[in-house]
């Protein structure tokens, strides 16, 4: 059974990267929900500007707001298939970014005033659904924007990823920025902070040696799980997409 699972994973990404992809999702969820549990009843600041007030509510932009999850999965897998150093640097940066976000969510909790959704129709019902399942907290910085920008800068400049896809990823990320504003889930400063943290943590990961401990830890986990004898992260030469 273990060999079958390992073979299935290797069709998608190097088996040694499987754990860092899963960890990225679990770690994000734990910190996001944890911050809500800790600071949910605390005083929350409102960062809405006059410019934010002029941005219209566009329920149809829910398509982008929810659809971006597919974008995240695809690009994180592409990034996991990069060479060892580049992939682990990215996921190390991803982890550091969530720690920063969690710290801000606790020390400076924010909220916003959501508009009343009137009328029927699929999109208005979708907006009401979104507001029910996602409380107006953990807004600054925007995780939606941070992850979407990571999806772009994680492949930016990678010669094995086609230029057209790099630019498409950039456009999708910017579209997500807009959707967070037009669904009134976030304000402009949330978007800016998400981009800054993504750029800053990836720069840190690629210009320091701290990520090497991260590599050793996860390679040890993968090797012990799949009994690969240290061969889980041999560099791949094939195209990503």
Secondary structure, DSSP 4 states (H G I P E B T S, - for coil): -HHHHHHHHHTTS-GGGHHHHHHHHHHHHHHHHHHHHHHTTS--EE---HHHHHSPP-GGGHHHHHHHHHHHHHHHHHHHTS-HHHHHHHHHHHHHHHHHHHHHHHHS-EE--PPP--S-SHHHHHHHHHHHHS-S-S-SS-HHHHHHHHHHHTTTT-TTS-HHHHHHHHHHHHHHHHHHHHTTS--HHHHHHHHHHHHHHHHHHHSSSTHHHHHHHHHHHHHHHHT-TT-TTPPP-S---
